[in-house]
């Protein structure tokens, strides 16, 4: 019963956030001093064409009526029709989201595989050269702009070394795998298409490293801080007094407790990766949500921008919910509370 009440409180919170996001984003989209009809039809459009366009997209209705229509559509799974692509926004999001999901998962995997061991190594080598190197790496990761890092990575990995392709999800001469999950790497493995798998994997490397560098730095810093706090606890000294090997002490007693706050950072990082890959996807011509949002914003495609914002606003609380559930099962104190 406690877990059910715990989940209900979180779900109600997500619903409240989503309602607030729809109101705020709808209001902001109509404060922008630009006419989407003129942006879509061009400066030479006639008054009759503009009026027909505004009537088609219900832009001639009062704002409260427009919002109620928009909210009712959301409830029924209708996010409107894109002004730029002339397709349903939901269909555009379904087509774009798997690319962002694949990139974000890969970037998060890189962050965990590199960041957690780096943080542990830094904590165990406090004050020595490995600790200094990891801290410098983390400091640089939080300071370097993504667009600059992306250009450097392309210049080195593509132009200079020629090891990786420069952009896109797959080579133009390789047929995409049959769509099952929307993730090219997974779909190519399911189809046993090794050429598509190799091409998709190579295309993932540079954007994943670029997107994951900042997250790697954050995870490394948090793991280091948590490990330093855990290493000084009484139960760690007791384990050493019992004669246990250092590896067992660090991994079984230390890391398990140190990972609790790190899990929070990992969950929040994943939410931010999904919703904040705009620059990375633009630089690497990655056909995901970030590139779709950029193109929609430039063309004043308000339905598409609202759809992307709504999806991003849903992903972040959902990531928080997963973190809260993990916290609930990892920390007995929360279950007792």
C-alpha positions in Angstrom: 0.0 0.0 0.0 2.8 2.4 0.7 4.3 1.8 -2.7 0.9 2.4 -4.3 0.4 5.7 -2.4 4.0 6.6 -3.4 3.3 6.0 -7.1 0.0 7.9 -7.0 1.6 11.0 -5.5 4.2 10.9 -8.3 1.6 10.4 -11.1 -0.5 13.2 -9.8 2.6 15.4 -9.8 3.4 14.5 -13.4 -0.2 15.3 -14.4 0.0 18.7 -12.7 3.3 19.5 -14.5 1.9 18.5 -17.9 -1.2 20.8 -17.4 1.1 23.7 -16.4 3.4 23.1 -19.4 0.5 23.1 -21.9 -0.8 26.4 -20.5 2.6 28.1 -20.4 3.8 26.9 -23.8 0.5 27.7 -25.5 0.6 31.2 -24.0 4.3 31.8 -25.0 3.6 30.6 -28.6 1.0 33.2 -29.0 3.1 36.0 -27.5 5.8 35.7 -30.2 5.5 38.7 -32.4 5.2 36.8 -35.7 2.4 35.4 -37.9 2.7 31.7 -38.7 0.4 32.2 -41.7 2.8 34.7 -43.3 5.8 32.5 -42.4 4.2 29.5 -44.0 2.7 31.2 -47.1 5.4 33.8 -47.8 5.3 37.6 -48.0 3.4 37.5 -51.3 0.4 35.6 -50.1 -2.9 37.3 -50.6 -5.3 38.3 -47.8 -7.7 35.5 -48.9 -4.9 32.9 -48.7 -3.9 34.1 -45.2 -7.5 34.0 -44.0 -8.0 30.5 -45.4 -4.8 29.3 -43.7 -5.8 30.9 -40.3 -9.2 29.3 -40.6 -7.7 25.9 -41.4 -5.4 25.9 -38.4 -8.1 27.6 -36.2 -5.9 30.6 -35.6 -8.8 33.0 -36.1 -10.5 31.7 -33.0 -10.3 33.3 -29.6 -7.3 32.1 -27.5 -9.4 30.3 -24.8 -11.2 28.4 -27.5 -7.9 27.6 -29.2 -6.4 26.3 -26.0 -9.5 24.1 -25.2 -9.3 22.7 -28.7 -5.6 22.0 -28.2 -6.1 20.4 -24.8 -9.0 18.2 -26.0 -6.8 17.1 -28.9 -4.0 16.1 -26.5 -6.4 14.0 -24.5 -7.4 12.1 -27.6 -3.8 11.8 -28.9 -4.1 14.6 -31.5 -1.3 17.2 -31.3 -2.4 19.0 -34.3 -1.0 19.2 -37.8 2.5 20.6 -38.6 2.5 23.8 -40.7 5.9 22.9 -42.2 5.5 19.2 -43.0 1.7 19.2 -43.4 1.6 16.0 -41.4 0.2 15.1 -38.0 2.6 16.3 -35.4 2.3 13.0 -33.6 3.4 11.1 -36.7 6.4 13.5 -37.0 7.3 12.8 -33.4 7.0 9.0 -33.8 9.4 9.2 -36.8 11.9 11.5 -35.0 11.9 10.1 -31.5 13.6 6.8 -32.1 16.7 8.6 -33.5 17.0 10.8 -30.4 16.3 7.8 -28.1 19.1 5.8 -29.8 21.6 8.7 -29.6 20.6 9.4 -25.9 20.9 5.8 -24.8 24.3 5.5 -26.4 25.5 8.7 -24.9 24.2 7.6 -21.5 25.9 4.3 -21.8 29.2 6.1 -22.6 28.7 8.3 -19.6 28.1 5.4 -17.2 30.8 3.2 -18.5 33.4 6.0 -18.3 32.0 8.3 -15.5 31.4 5.7 -12.8 34.9 4.0 -13.0 36.6 7.4 -13.3 34.8 8.7 -10.2 35.8 5.5 -8.2 39.4 5.8 -9.4 39.5 9.4 -8.5 38.1 8.8 -5.0 40.6 6.0 -4.3 43.5 8.1 -5.5 42.5 11.3 -3.7 45.2 14.0 -4.0 47.3 12.0 -6.4 47.8 12.3 -10.2 44.7 10.1 -11.2 42.5 12.2 -9.0 43.9 15.4 -10.5 43.4 14.1 -14.1 39.8 13.0 -13.5 38.9 16.4 -11.9 40.4 18.3 -14.8 38.5 16.0 -17.2 35.3 16.7 -15.3 36.0 20.5 -15.1 36.5 20.6 -18.9 33.4 18.6 -19.5 31.3 21.1 -17.7 32.9 24.1 -19.4 33.3 23.2 -23.1 30.3 24.3 -25.2 28.7 21.4 -27.1 28.7 23.1 -30.5 32.5 23.7 -30.2 33.2 20.2 -29.0 31.1 18.8 -31.8 33.0 20.7 -34.5 36.3 19.6 -32.9 35.2 16.0 -32.9 34.1 16.1 -36.5 37.3 17.8 -37.5 39.4 15.1 -35.8 37.4 11.9 -36.3 36.1 12.6 -39.8 38.3 15.1 -41.6 41.7 14.3 -40.1 41.6 10.6 -39.2 38.8 9.5 -41.4 37.7 6.9 -38.9 34.1 7.8 -38.6 31.4 9.3 -40.9 30.5 13.0 -40.5 26.8 13.0 -40.1 23.5 11.2 -40.5 22.3 7.8 -39.1 23.5 5.5 -41.8 25.5 5.6 -45.1 23.5 6.7 -48.1 24.5 3.5 -50.0 23.3 1.2 -47.2 19.6 0.4 -47.0 18.1 1.1 -43.5 17.0 -2.0 -41.7 13.3 -2.9 -41.5 11.7 -0.7 -38.8 10.8 -2.7 -35.7 12.0 -0.6 -32.8 13.2 2.5 -34.8 16.7 2.0 -33.4 18.9 1.3 -36.4 21.5 -0.6 -34.3 18.9 -2.9 -32.8 16.9 -3.3 -36.0 20.0 -4.2 -38.0 20.9 -6.9 -35.5 17.3 -8.3 -35.5 17.5 -8.4 -39.3 21.0 -9.9 -39.2 22.2 -7.1 -41.5 25.8 -6.6 -40.5 26.5 -3.9 -43.1 23.7 -1.8 -41.7 24.8 -2.5 -38.1 28.4 -1.5 -38.8 27.3 1.7 -40.6 24.7 2.7 -37.9 27.2 2.0 -35.1 30.0 4.1 -36.8 27.5 6.9 -37.3 26.6 6.8 -33.6 30.2 7.2 -32.2 30.9 10.9 -32.8 27.5 12.4 -31.8 27.3 10.0 -28.7 30.8 11.1 -27.5 29.9 14.7 -28.0 26.5 14.5 -26.3 27.8 12.2 -23.5 30.9 14.2 -22.5 29.1 16.6 -20.3 27.1 13.8 -18.7 30.3 11.8 -18.1 31.8 14.7 -16.3 28.8 15.2 -14.1 28.5 11.4 -13.2 32.3 11.2 -12.5 32.1 14.2 -10.1 29.1 12.8 -8.3 30.6 9.3 -8.0 33.8 10.7 -6.7 32.0 12.8 -4.1 29.8 9.9 -3.0 32.7 7.5 -2.8 34.8 9.9 -0.7 31.9 10.2 1.8 31.3 6.4 1.9 35.0 5.5 2.3 35.1 7.4 5.6 32.2 5.6 7.2 32.5 3.2 10.2 31.3 0.1 8.3 34.1 0.6 5.8 36.7 0.6 8.6 35.0 -2.4 10.1 35.2 -4.3 6.8 38.9 -3.6 6.6 39.5 -4.7 10.2 37.9 -8.0 9.3 40.6 -8.5 6.7 38.4 -8.4 3.6 40.1 -7.7 0.4 40.1 -4.1 -0.8 38.3 -4.9 -4.0 35.4 -6.5 -2.1 35.3 -3.6 0.3 35.1 -1.0 -2.4 32.7 -2.8 -4.7 30.4 -4.6 -2.3 30.3 -2.2 0.6 31.4 1.1 -0.8 30.0 1.3 -4.4 26.6 0.0 -3.5 26.0 2.8 -1.1 27.8 5.4 -3.2 25.6 4.7 -6.2 22.4 5.9 -4.6 22.9 9.6 -5.2 24.6 8.8 -8.5 21.5 7.0 -9.8 19.6 10.3 -9.3 22.1 12.1 -11.5 22.0 9.3 -14.1 18.2 9.5 -14.3 18.1 13.3 -14.6 20.9 13.1 -17.1 19.0 10.8 -19.3 16.0 13.1 -19.2 18.1 16.1 -20.2 19.8 14.1 -23.0 16.5 13.2 -24.6 15.2 16.7 -24.4 18.4 18.7 -24.9 20.1 17.1 -27.9 19.3 20.1 -30.2 22.8 21.3 -30.9 24.3 17.8 -31.2 21.7 16.7 -33.7 22.0 19.9 -35.7 25.8 19.6 -35.9 25.8 16.0 -36.9 22.6 16.1 -39.2 21.0 13.6 -36.9 17.3 13.3 -37.8 15.9 13.4 -34.3 13.7 15.5 -32.1 16.3 18.2 -31.7 16.7 18.8 -35.4 13.0 18.6 -35.9 12.4 21.2 -33.1 15.0 23.5 -34.6 13.5 23.4 -38.1 10.0 23.9 -36.6 11.0 26.9 -34.5 12.7 28.6 -37.5 9.6 28.2 -39.6 7.3 29.3 -36.8 5.6 25.9 -36.8 3.8 26.4 -33.5 1.9 23.0 -33.5 5.2 21.1 -34.0 7.1 23.2 -31.4 4.3 22.7 -28.9 4.4 18.9 -29.6 8.1 18.7 -29.0 7.9 20.8 -25.9 5.1 18.6 -24.5 7.0 15.4 -25.2 10.2 16.8 -23.6 8.1 18.0 -20.6 6.7 14.5 -20.2 10.1 12.7 -20.5 11.8 14.7 -17.7 9.2 13.9 -15.0 9.0 10.3 -16.2 12.8 10.0 -15.7 12.3 11.5 -12.3 9.7 8.9 -11.6 12.0 6.0 -12.5 14.7 7.5 -10.3 12.2 7.8 -7.4 11.2 4.2 -7.8 14.8 3.1 -7.9 15.4 5.1 -4.7 12.4 3.6 -3.1 13.7 0.0 -3.5 17.4 0.9 -2.8 16.9 2.9 0.3 14.9 1.2 3.1 14.5 4.5 4.9 12.1 5.8 2.2 10.0 2.6 2.4 9.6 3.1 6.2 8.7 6.8 5.7 
